[in-house]
Amino acid sequence: MCDSDSIVATGKMQTFKKFLASAGSTPIFAFFYSPSCGHCITLKRHFDTYRSKCQSSKQKVIIIYINKETASEIFQHYNITSWPQVMIFKNNKKIDHIIGADVEKLQYAFKKVGL
C-alpha cells in the first residue's frame, strides 16, 4: 500500500513536521527535486516505478515529492543546496539520506522496506 499526501505541497516546515509525526513507523521516502534538473527527472522515473510497485504491495510506504520551487522552506531547513536528494524518515526521525541520482542506493533503500 502506497500513500502520498498533497499537504507537503504547501512547502511549510511546520506542516511537514506534523506530516512526519503523523506517519509514525511508516517509512517516508521524501524526494527533494527541482523540475528543471535533468538528474532529478531521471531519478523521478525510478520513484514513479516504486510508487506503482508499492500500490500493489502489502508493505505500507509513503512516497512524497518535494519541489524546490514550492517548498523552499523545507529545503532550507534540511540545508539542501543540491538535488536530487532523498531523505527517508521513520518514527519522526531521518534514518537515511541519499545525495545525487544514485539509483543503486535508492533500490537498496526500497529493498530494505520490502519493495
C-alpha angles and dihedrals in degrees: 000000000000124000132188131179127212091202088087089065089077088073095217116141093214090056091047091051090052089049092052092048093049093054093065112180095351109113114243119204106200112194111201110200148148118229091224094054115104094205089049092054090051093049091044089063088060091048090051089053092052091046088057091047095050093049088067095037128094089221111098114226132158118218118189134176117217113197118211091216096056103028106043091139091062091045090052093048091056092039093239107171099157132040157259099040132158124206120189118206132189129169089006092301134104107248101173140013128198118192119200132002095310102157094179093056090046091051090049092050092051090046090055090060094047104264 
